[in-house]
Amino acid sequence: MTSVIFLGTPEFAVPILSALNDRYDVQLVITQPDRLVGRKQLLQQSPVKQAAVQLGLPVLQPEKLSGSPELEEAIALAPDLLITAAYGQFLPTKFLNAAKIAALNVHGSLLPKYRGGAPIQYSVINGDQETGVTIMEMVKAMDAGDMYAQKAIPLTREDDTGTVFAKLSLVGRDLLLATLPAIIAKTAKKIPQDPDQVTFSPTLTKAQEHLDIKLPAKQLDQWVRGLRPAIGGYVWLNGIRTKLWAITPQTLTTTAAPGTVVARHKKQLLVAAGAQTVFAIDELQPAGKAKQTIAAYLNGAGQAIQEGDLIIGEK
């Protein structure tokens, strides 16, 4: 049976690992170390580690793979295939060369668009009409290898990073399983990436979590959805750091300055954005509080908000 070393970390990679384990000999799983998560700083295993333990697979979790004893242990297994899906670290060249047949990556974009660590987030943030998965050969340069297969899916305004991750996880699983037999038989054709079409999607920074209220409402909505559900974009609302979890761009226009209340009703708050556009806040979360609907907020902390108030600005 074809042997595999699998590397992955988030939920995106779990269906791929499970499917590989059903069909191939998964010798080892490598994932990121357990991390302290949340305000209570509880130690949490990655979704891939949790899945691997349930499947009875051995797991390694080096803080840094390159130069580690775990790397040497993995190389010694001499697998037929190395397969990664959102692992989160570069693989040393000598590790890539240890694969007898191929070293492959299940990448969450239609390469050469969005090389890098946040392709799904940028597809939502940029308002793309479609995204997809690429099965590619791993090389030393980031996401620069030749492509074996691609599959596209449409994106809608109902999507956020979470929904797209879930969809592409299954697309990637199915595309990988369909592509592997030809790769193993060494009959699969590879297509080089067009260097003129390359774009990048670097990991999002803390600074990018601060939503720019001067953006047009449609773009602001794309940022809100692109940062949802794992991160959450924030604004300073009446001086309080407040995450906006859901907003809706409106058709009406305004001459009010961005951040100004355009209309306030019992269950609705309309706010000016850039380019004379308007959006409704649907769900928000002031610092230290639970997520809440705009109706609950206006009935509580936001009772004093009135039309014409500048509520979103600098700290």
N, C-alpha and C positions, 0 to 999 in steps of 0.2 A: 504494500500500500504506500502511496506517495506520502512522504513525511513533510510536516509543516512546523515552522516556528511562527507564532502569531504575536504581533505587537499592536496594542491598542489600549485606549483608556476610557473614553466616555461611552454613554449609552449607544451612540451611533455605531460603535464597533461590536456590540453584543450579538445582534442577529447574525452578523458575518462570522463571528467566532463559533456560534452554535451550529450554523450550517456547515462550516468546515469540519467541525468535530464529527458530524454525522457521516461524512463522506471520505475523510482523509485521516491520517495518523498525526494528530496534533501532539507533538512531542513536548512542547513548552509554550507557555504564555508569558510575555514580558509586558509589564504595565507600569504606570507611575506609582511612586510610593504612596502609602496612606497619608491623607492630609487632614489637618484640623479645619473644620468647616463650621461656618455660622457664628452667631454671637456667643454661643456657649462653647465654641471651639472643641467640638466633639471629633474624635478621630474617625475618619470615614475611609473605607476602601473604595477604590474606583469601581464603576459598574462592571468593567471587564474582569477585575479580580473576583468580584462577587460571582460572576457567571462561571469563571474558570474553576473556582472552588466547588460550586455546585456540580460541575461536570467532572470533577475529580482530576483536573489537570494540574501539573506542576506550574508554579508561578514564581517569577523573579521580579524584583522591584528596585533596580538600582536608581539611586538619586541622579547619577549621570552614567549613561551606558558606556560611553567612550572611556577606555582605559580601566574599566572595572573588572573584578573577578567574574562577575556575572556574564560579561561579554565573552570571556574566554570559555566559560562553561557552555554558552550557547553555540559558539563556533565549533566546539568539540563534537557537538551532535551532528554536524555536517548534514543539515536538512536538505531535502529536495527543493523546498520552497520557503522563502521568507515572505510573509504577507503582513502588511501594516494597514491599519485603518485608524487614523486620528490618534496616533501614539503620543506625539508631542515632543519627540527628540529626534535629532539627526542620527542616522545610522552610519557608523564608520565604514569606510570602503572595504576594509578587510572582512567585515561582517557581511556586506553585500556579496562579496566574492565567495563567501562560504556556501552560498546556495548552489546546489548542483544543477538545478534547472533554471530558476529565475528568482529575482527579488522584486516583489510587486507591491504597489500601493493602491488602495481604494480611496481616490481623492474626490472630495465633494464639490467639484466644479467641472465645467466643460473647458478643460485645458485647451490652449494655453492661457485662458482667462482665469484669473485669480489663483496664481501660485501663492502658497503661503499658508499661514495657520488659521485664517478666519474667512474662508471662501463663502461659506453659507451666510454668515453675517453680512458680508458686503453685497451679496446678491439681493438681500432684502433692503439694506440701507440704500443701495443705488437704484432701487425700483425696477430691477430687471424683469423682463417678461418671462424668462425661463432660466433654469439652472439644470444641473445634472450631476452625473458621476462619470469619472474617467478611471479605467483600469490601466495603469501605467507601469513601466519598468522603472525601478529606482536606480538613480545614479548619484554621484557625489553632489552635484548642484541641486538646489531645492526645487522639487517638482518639475524637473527639466527633462525627465526621461521620455523615451518613445512611448506612444500610446497603443494599447491593444484593442480597446473598445470604449465607446461612450454611449450614454443614454440620457436623454433630456426629459425634463418634466416642466409643465407650466407653473408660473407663480401668480398668485392673486393677492388682492388686498387683505384677504382673510388669513394669509400666511404670516407667520413670524419665524424667527430663527428656530424655535422649538418644533413647530410643525414641519418645517423643511428638513431639519435633522431627522425626524422620524420617517418622513417619506423617503429621503435619500438613503437612509440606512437599509431599507428593504430593497430599493433599486440597486444599490451597491452589492448587496448580498446576491441578488438574482443574476446581476450582470457578471459578477465574479465567477459564480458557479457555471454559468453558460460559457465563459471564456476559458476557464482552466483546462478542460480536456485538450484543446488545441495547443495551449501553451505547454502542457506536459508532453504531448506528442511531438512538440517542436515543429508544428505546422502553422502556428499562428503568425499572422503578419503584423508588423509594427509600423506605425506611422510617426515620423518625426514631428515635433511641434514647430509651428511657424514662429520664428523668433520675432517677427514684426507684429504679431498679435498678442504678445505676452503682456499681462498685467499682473499686479501683485495685491495680496490681501493680508497685510501684516496683522499680527495679533493686536486687538484693540487695547488702547491705553486707558488709564484712569481718567485722563483729561477728556477723552471722547465720550465718557459717560455723562458729562455735563451737556445737556441739550441746548442747542442754540436757538433761542426763541425768535431770532431774526430770520430764520429760514422760512420759506413758504410753508404753509400748513401741510401740503402733501409730502414734502421732504421731511418735515418734522415727524409726521406720522411714520414714515419709513424708518427713521432713526429709532423711534419708540419700539416698533416691531422688530427691528434688527437687534436691539439690545434685550429683547424679551425672549424667554423668561428667566434666563440664568443671571443676568446682570441688572437690568433696569436702568433706564436713563433718568436723570434727575434735573430739576430746576430749583431755584430759590423762590419759593412761594411765600410771600409775606415774611421773608427772612428765614424761613424754615426749609431746610433741605428736604425736598419732596420728590419722590419717584412718580413719574407718569407712566402707568402701566397700559393705559389704553386711551387713545384720543380719536376723534373723527373729524376730518377736514369738512368744512362747510362750503356751500356754494356762494353765500353772500360775501361781500367785500366790505372793507372799512378803511377809514383814514386814521384810525387810532394807532398810537405807537404800539409796537410789539410788547406783549405782556399785559395789555390793558383789557379790562373786562368790557366786552361789547354788549353782553346781555346776561342777566341773572334771573333765573326762574327757580321754582321750588326744587326741580329735579334736573336742572340744566345750567351749565356755566359755559358761556362762549367767550373766547379769549382771542385777541388779535395776535397774529403771527407776522412774519415778514411779507413783503410784496403785497400789502393790503389784503392779506388772506385771513381767514378765521377758522378756529377749530373748537370743538367741544371736548372738554375733559370728561372722560367716562369713568375711569378708575385711577386712583392715586394712593399714595402711601407716604404720609409725613413721617419724618425720622422718629423712630421709637414707637411707631403705631402700626397697626395691622392694615393690610390693604382694605380699601373701602370704596364704595360707589360714590359718585359725585353727589347723589341725593343724601347719603349719610354724612358726607363731609359738610355740605351746606346746612344740614340740620344740626351740626355740632360746631367744630372749630371754625368753619367758614360762614357762620351766621351773619357776621358783620360785613361781608363782602357785598359791594354794590356796583352797579354799572358805572363805568368811568374810572374805577380804582385801578391803579397800576400795581398788579399783584405779583408779577413775575419779573425779576431783575437780578442784579448782583446781590451778593450776600449782605 
